[in-house]
Amino acid sequence: MKNKILFLLILSVISGNIMAQDTTNIDSILSVKLDEVAIISKPLINYTKQNKPLSSIDEYLDKSMNVSLVRRGSYAWEPMLNNMSSERLQLTIDVMHIFGACTDKMDPITSYVDVSNLSDVKVSSGQEGASYGPTIGGAIDLIKKKHDYCHIGWLGSVNFGYESNSNLFTAATRVKYSNAKFFVDADFIFRDADNYKAGKRTLIPFSQFQKYNTSLSIGVKINNKNTLTGSFTFDNAVNIGYPALPMDVALARAYIASVQHSASYINSFIDEWTTRVYFNTITHIMDDTKRPIVPIHMDMPGWSTTSGLYSKINGAHKRQKMALTLNAYWNKSKAEMTMYPNDTSRKSMFMYTWPDVHTIYAGVNLANNFSWKPMHTIKYGASIGFHRNFVASEFGLNSMHIFYPTMSAGKNRIIVGFQTAYTFAKNNWEYSIAMAYGERAPSISEAYGFYLFNSFDAYDYIGNPYLKNEKSIELHTALAYKMKKIKWNFGLNYFHILDYIIGIPNTNYIAMTLNANGVKEYQALESVNIVSTECGMEYRPHPSVKTRVALSYNFGRDFNKQNMPLVRPFSFKAGLTYNIKGLEMEMNVEGASKQYAHSAFYGEKAKPAYAIVNFAAGYSIPIKAHQLHFRVGIENMADTYYSTYADWNNIPRKGRNFYLNISYTFDNRMME
Amino acid sequence: MYYLYYFLIQIKLPMKKIIFIAIAMCSIILISCKKETAQQPDELAGLTLLQKMANDTTEIEVYTRSGTLTVGYNDIFFRVKNKLNDEFVSNAVLDWMPIMHMTMMSHAAPKSPITKVAGKEFLYKGFIVFQMPGNDMEKWTLSIDVQTPSITTAVLDTFAVANSTQKRVTSFTGSDSKKYILALVSPENPAVATNDLTLGLFVKETSMSYPAVTDATILFDPRMPDMGNHTSPNNVQPIINTTDNLYHGKVSLSMTGYWKLNFIVKNASDVVLKGEEISPSVESSSLYLELEF
């Protein structure tokens, strides 16, 4: 019986993926749980319990209504939150700052970890995410597996996955040992995919990839209050096709390392104090040698190295809860472009596309939570940070001087933000309203990019070191109702963004890239309004049956009433889950209306409406104390040819796909 | 020194120590003095001897930065030595004439007057724009007239002029039927940056006289023919500087590689002498110079 409850709990959290918002998460922290079992204990490799085990992080995130992903191929999708992409978000891995090394956003940092490393993804909307660093749209933190010091002994699992479309083969394994004083946890995952077929059996060339990822964590419990954890991840992807782009990637490699000290119950005010130092380095090498028609061959490598410090104190006093966070990092980003003329007697053409820009950031965030009565909670917080960019390459600085003759190598900024929220909870109702102000510094590309070709609008982009901080005034409100059999929720996020950074055509400049439409220079738009709303319902007529519907409506316009690009049109997801005696089945439908408000002005092409149907079934067989779990499914059952608003250059998504997953788990405790 | 001694006395150091310190100070000063003599301003810093030319009374050392002469604009430096007393001359008046001895005819080249280099004791400077290289049959000679308080003489020698890999000089017949020479003076070492652009424009009066043209308008457009013939931003069109009679502007080179500098030259009454504007159908002007780095 207990197991059954656990199982239902697991399922309900999984379905949170589709529901996007649980009533417990009524404030703007929206959690996409990967590791539901972690809530109770960790006997299993938890991703095996997902709807589609071993699916990529991208696919997990894509199930959420809040997060959407810009797809440029099968691999390394770029997360968006509140219709804003990575430069307006804080994307972190276990609160560590990591910055992609690709000038064309081909390596969002979500591509440098895998589900085998992670337990959870924490999505914080708007200034809720300010504790991760300056942000406009919010924060997405990929939370690595957490460990508690229990006497568990050895446990582990082996997982295999196969998908018919793209011939994707996945293998993952994990081994963990833990006792009351010590743990060691190692995992490995390998993925290999050929080109996939879009609907109507349309082959999409250059959509293959191959990667592996391995990570190791070791923890020691020094005493009752102090623990020390070391963690290392290595991620290596090769031969990655980007069918929506003119180039592929030969290598994307990351080394991610950290050491963390945690102290708990320090005194009556401080519950926990966690400090982490970290280092990561990324190498990203683009490749055009496999394309049949290349007007001019070029090498475009990029490197990004970040060292950082994160320290957070959680405290409580009477009805107050407090969190003080310090975030500091030093990033070096450099990218080059070397073009080889068809006339081989000529010298190669070289430039820095990111001129070795160093970024130093140090900021503090204080958040406070005060409940003066059980039903009333008020939250408030503020952050301030120092941000400095510095162009370290003299070559790069000289080339920037072509556009900005008097610019200096360094630029300092102060970035502030504050937020306040009120939550009212009574009986089955919960209501919240929040207001906040946030700022961000321009990204490296926005401030220092040098002839970065964007295939979305076919313009060369030039960074602008004189950009002001982008500022955002935001308003959130949410209402939820929760009963035994029925739940529903409604949420609205409104952003009024001032000095919105976007590329504006500059007709004085002529494009460098062949066949480009022109040159855009990053400039500040007076203001942009972005609204995202969503509504979810869940109905459970019988303990083993659950239905869910989630709807989302968004719009974004600038002060000239021009539509903004990459704004989610009206979209929906609906699902039906049935489970009985170890067998679980799920059918769901997802789709979107025609992209009626696409941004032709910013180079966007409208996408038509679509709807697809997916089906999955899973069955677990206990073998003695071990467990064998099967999962099969069909995605896009009707083999629909479609692309969503977030598909770069309208690249179509996968057509019909059958998948099979087998996982085998062993756990010593079950043996005993 | 006296003050130092006085100061040391004041702080009542033992005499032995004062002597020791004094010796130490003197040796430091001596060492630094020695260094100074060694570091006397080098007349020839950055220059390489090209060749020595001489007659009975006078020897002239000819220097360039690279140690060679190439087709196009060349800065040339001299030192004049009086062979009779083996001393360099600081107050010579020099005039020169480069001549190309071709099989059928001979001609001179655009050149500047020779002037003393500011801040140098014995160094003189001028420039010559060689329109063509020399070879076994056709050689460049340089004759230099030397006038010093004691000597008046002329020195003559042949010089090798190598071809340059890029087109750094071009001669053309203008729409006014006159022959012109356009030469690139700088950038000598182009960089991915905004470079100083300096150009010389000369007109052929006779085959022995090529004075500078100072009233023309030179428009230029840098392009990369290997990369879709794109141009670069924020170039500054060159304008005449009447001190050196050269045209000065700025050229932005947004990447390394091969750049074609396309020109249009207009006369004082705004009539195009030579060159075409670049357009989708016109990839290159008939008047151009080249850079590759």
Chai-1 contact restraints between the chains, C-beta under 6 A:
chainA,res_idxA,chainB,res_idxB,connection_type,confidence,min_distance_angstrom,max_distance_angstrom,comment,restraint_id
A,P341,B,D226,contact,1.0,0.0,6.0,A-B,restraint_1
A,R346,B,Y258,contact,1.0,0.0,6.0,A-B,restraint_2
A,K347,B,G257,contact,1.0,0.0,6.0,A-B,restraint_3
A,K347,B,E292,contact,1.0,0.0,6.0,A-B,restraint_4
A,M349,B,M255,contact,1.0,0.0,6.0,A-B,restraint_5
A,M349,B,T256,contact,1.0,0.0,6.0,A-B,restraint_6
A,M349,B,G257,contact,1.0,0.0,6.0,A-B,restraint_7
A,F350,B,M255,contact,1.0,0.0,6.0,A-B,restraint_8
A,F350,B,T256,contact,1.0,0.0,6.0,A-B,restraint_9
A,M351,B,M255,contact,1.0,0.0,6.0,A-B,restraint_10
A,N398,B,A193,contact,1.0,0.0,6.0,A-B,restraint_11
A,S399,B,V192,contact,1.0,0.0,6.0,A-B,restraint_12
A,H401,B,T194,contact,1.0,0.0,6.0,A-B,restraint_13
A,I402,B,T194,contact,1.0,0.0,6.0,A-B,restraint_14
A,I402,B,N234,contact,1.0,0.0,6.0,A-B,restraint_15
A,I402,B,S252,contact,1.0,0.0,6.0,A-B,restraint_16
A,I402,B,S254,contact,1.0,0.0,6.0,A-B,restraint_17
A,Y509,B,P233,contact,1.0,0.0,6.0,A-B,restraint_18
A,I510,B,H230,contact,1.0,0.0,6.0,A-B,restraint_19
A,I510,B,T231,contact,1.0,0.0,6.0,A-B,restraint_20
A,M512,B,H230,contact,1.0,0.0,6.0,A-B,restraint_21
A,L514,B,G228,contact,1.0,0.0,6.0,A-B,restraint_22
